[in-house]
């Protein structure tokens, strides 16, 4: 507590600096995070992380240590598991041995005390297991990585201190022996005691272990450095594509994209460009270590130096590419072949509803990654595309909780909106993910709170709870991953959109996923009723009124339809809703509940009545008289003006709220 109070008091009054007027707030956060060991961590994905990041160096690891990436990854996971669940496992082991000894005594009609010696003599192996279990429970044996892993001593030695080796923590000077010094475990995660090696803190098994392992690998093999850097670069550039491969199925991927800088006219390069439907993702990967071992209390400038290299640099590279996209209606992109730049595609920014500039690091970079919007040099690119900083650590979790592209794309839309909100602070990516799971469009909630409270800074704490709880317990892999609630009927429609992946499907999914629970349930109810009626009718249709109406045409599978009739009905529905635009879906379904396919289609909304379209206006009049459609509660039946109060009751102007 003293350290936390000092973190705040010692940062007060800091003016200017790298982070401009927000330097004092960010310095205080950096110091508090340093003291609390970077917040919540779950020690169940260590093996998955190490498997991925060490795979490029598998051959050299085998040559150096006699084990490869998979074996080393399993060893690190065993380290984490031993500390995480070792006490309960030891208790169960001792309980089993006591039960066995009691059964041995009962069979011989002896007391447990008298039978113990005979049981131990006849069950030497079991006795040894009991002794080790007692050591795990009472003498720190759960930290003994020599016992609980199969990692070779050579590798463990590279990760460990000899006893008394570190002399910096208690050296003379400011903060000697306090949490504001660099804990030795931040440099090496193990210590050698006798002939065995022990882990000192579970929180550093991943980060400190990864850095120490690579450092010593290069120390042993300095000739590998150039190849090492090339392999690290390739690994980080491919991380998004490989980890999110299921979601990005069918995406167009360009690696090492070249183009002419709009300012210098020199050739510039971007790492990875991903195009999927109407979403563009530009990933600038940084393969260096994100976390720093320099204490922010002793040297804040050095502590934040990595920000310049890993966040600001990636942001500027993304901005340069986006400015190139903005420079013309259509721009060419190039790849490098035999020293020559060869055109490999053309891009029109108007083809993309969502454009995501992303900086990717290997390790988590919290809190700087989520606070990067506060940096003096970072603002939404071109005024409308906020920058995201993510890590491989975080991708491994996101792919579990957002297994479909529609869900991932919608989360990234919401996440990007929050990334553009100055003064809003959620600690890490998993606070954002938890807020999304529990509150969906939490960016709208934040915007409302900022407007109503007139805050200069708004903090949401503990939102990662739903994510953290999933990884608790030994059975976490068998648990259902927490997700947003969708009625089965609506989930079936979303799955059909994902399977079909016709142009505009991400936009359609986003529209549906924006709905709150009440509207989702109402929509699912109507879908179920009309889908079942396809047993009698070849097609049904309905509209969901609101700010941006939704029109759904349900067609019985294996029956013909007239596309013109479908489009006319959608146009009339848009006129009836007095909408400036409408999301329209053509859905093929079976009466028994299976959604075969679903796709979005464009709706023509006439602005003037003519002889050719008068039938549309007449149909719209009939719809209004019959009050066709499902009304979204508290939503307008007409298009609101930009400066009118928003329909949701936020007391904001429409343009500042749902008009965004």
Secondary structure, 3 states (H helix, E strand, C coil): CHHHHHHHHCCCCCCCCCCHHHHHHHHHHHHHHHHCCCCCCCCCCHHHHHHHHHHHHHHHHHHHHCCCHHHHHHHHHHHHHHHHHHHHHHHHHHHHHHHHHHHHHHHCCCCHHHHHHHHHHHCHHHHHHHHHHHHHHHCCHHHEHHHHCCCCHHHHHHCEECCCCCCCCCCCCCCCCCCCCCCHHHCCCEEEECCEEEECCHHHCCHHHHHHHHHHHHHHCHHHHHHHHHHHHHHHHHHHHHHCCCCCCCCEEEEEEEEECCCCCCEEEEEEEEEECCEEEEEEEECCCCCCCCCCCCCHHHHCHHHHHHHHHHHHHHHHHHHHHHCCCCEEEEEEECCEEEEEEEECHHHCCEEEEEEEECCCCCCHHHHHHHCCCCCCECCCECEEEEEHHHHHHHHHHCCCHHHHHHHHHHHHHHHCCCCEEECCHHHHHHHHHHHCCHHHHHHHHHHHHCCCCEEECCCCHHHHHHCCCCCHHHCCCCCCCCCHHHHHHHHHHHHHCCCCHHHHHHHHHCCCHHHHHHHHHHHHHHHHHHHCCCEEEEEEECCCEEEEEEEECCCCCCHHHHHHHHHHHHHHCCCCCEEEEEEEECCCCCEEEEEEECCCCCCCCCCCCHHHHHHHHHHHHHCCCEECCCCCCCCCCCCCECCCCCCCEHHHCCCC
